[in-house]
């Protein structure tokens, strides 16, 4: 069974990059220049931002099923340079292998039915395991250390 991983649509964030610092602050958004590699994983390109790159740090609603008690939002980074969303079948994006990943498997009603914490280099076998189950609609990957949403994984 094939799986598909997509980054977030960059158009969701285009207008935010045009705002001044005061306008961003009113929305709870922080503009930063990345100072070290591996610290700012972009949720659009699913690549780490490089030192010197401009990113926004903002809250993003990633699990939005209205009737689910698991509705959630959390902090994400978005690179200004990310013009195209990552979109690949049966391919693990660059931000996952080097990190410890929490996988949360949801049913169609947005309820967690299974979960696990795995080294990023082992993620693919766990994706196949979860998506082989008919009761699982999708899997959300989170960075285990800080709990931040990384990406959604669906059947292709």
C-alpha positions in Angstrom: 0.0 0.0 0.0 1.4 3.4 -1.0 1.4 6.4 1.2 1.5 10.1 0.4 3.0 13.0 2.4 2.3 16.6 1.6 3.6 19.8 3.1 1.3 22.6 3.9 0.1 24.9 1.1 2.5 27.9 0.9 -0.4 30.2 0.0 -1.7 29.9 3.5 1.3 31.9 4.7 2.1 34.3 1.8 0.3 37.3 3.3 1.9 36.8 6.7 5.4 37.4 5.3 4.3 40.8 4.1 3.2 41.9 7.6 5.4 44.2 9.8 6.6 43.0 13.2 3.8 44.7 15.2 1.1 43.1 13.0 2.8 39.7 13.4 3.1 40.1 17.2 -0.7 40.9 17.4 -1.3 37.5 15.8 1.2 35.7 18.0 3.6 35.2 15.1 7.4 35.6 15.4 9.7 36.3 12.4 13.2 34.9 12.8 16.5 34.4 11.1 17.7 30.9 11.5 21.0 30.7 13.3 21.7 27.0 13.4 21.0 24.0 11.1 18.4 21.5 12.3 16.4 24.0 14.5 13.6 25.2 12.2 11.9 22.4 10.2 9.6 24.0 7.5 6.1 22.5 7.3 5.7 23.6 3.6 8.9 22.2 2.1 9.5 19.6 4.8 13.1 20.6 4.8 15.2 22.2 7.6 15.7 26.0 7.1 19.3 26.9 6.8 21.2 29.5 8.8 20.4 33.0 7.5 17.0 32.0 6.2 13.9 33.9 7.2 11.1 31.9 8.9 7.9 32.5 10.7 7.0 30.7 13.9 3.3 30.5 14.3 0.5 28.4 15.8 -1.2 26.2 13.2 -4.4 24.1 13.6 -3.4 20.7 12.2 -6.1 18.4 13.6 -9.4 20.2 12.9 -12.1 17.6 13.0 -14.9 19.5 14.8 -16.3 16.6 16.8 -13.0 15.2 17.9 -11.6 15.8 21.4 -8.2 15.5 19.8 -8.6 18.8 17.9 -5.2 20.4 18.1 -3.0 23.3 17.0 0.7 23.9 17.7 3.8 25.8 16.7 5.3 25.4 13.2 8.0 27.0 11.2 7.5 28.2 7.6 10.4 29.3 5.4 9.9 32.4 3.3 11.8 30.6 0.5 9.4 27.7 0.5 7.5 28.3 -2.7 6.2 24.8 -3.3 4.7 22.2 -0.9 6.5 18.9 -0.5 4.4 16.2 -2.2 5.7 12.7 -2.6 4.5 9.1 -2.7 6.4 6.4 -0.7 9.1 8.9 0.2 10.1 10.1 3.6 10.7 13.9 3.6 14.1 15.3 4.7 12.9 16.6 8.1 11.9 13.2 9.6 14.9 10.8 9.5 17.2 12.7 11.8 14.6 13.1 14.6 12.6 11.0 17.0 9.0 10.9 15.7 5.7 10.5 17.4 3.1 8.9 15.1 -0.6 9.3 15.9 -3.0 7.1 13.9 -6.5 8.5 13.5 -9.8 7.0 12.4 -12.3 8.8 10.1 -13.9 10.5 13.1 -10.6 12.0 14.2 -10.1 9.7 17.1 -6.7 8.3 17.9 -6.8 4.5 17.5 -3.0 3.8 17.8 0.2 5.6 18.3 4.0 5.1 18.7 7.3 6.8 19.1 10.0 5.8 16.6 13.4 6.9 15.3 12.8 8.8 12.1 15.0 6.4 10.2 12.5 3.7 11.0 9.3 5.6 10.2 8.5 4.0 6.9 7.7 0.5 8.3 5.5 2.0 10.9 3.6 4.0 8.3 2.9 0.9 6.3 1.8 -0.9 9.5 -0.7 1.7 10.4 -2.1 2.4 7.0 -2.6 -1.4 6.4 -5.3 -1.2 9.1 -8.8 -0.4 7.6 -9.8 1.5 10.8 -7.0 4.1 10.3 -7.8 7.0 8.0 -4.5 8.9 8.4 -1.4 9.3 10.5 0.0 12.5 11.8 3.8 12.8 12.5 5.0 15.0 15.3 8.5 15.7 16.5 8.6 13.7 19.7 11.0 16.0 21.7 8.8 19.1 21.5 5.5 17.6 20.3 5.2 19.8 17.3 3.2 18.7 14.3 5.4 17.7 11.4 3.2 16.4 8.6 0.1 14.3 7.7 0.5 10.9 6.1 -2.3 9.4 4.0 -2.9 6.5 1.7 -1.9 7.3 -1.9 
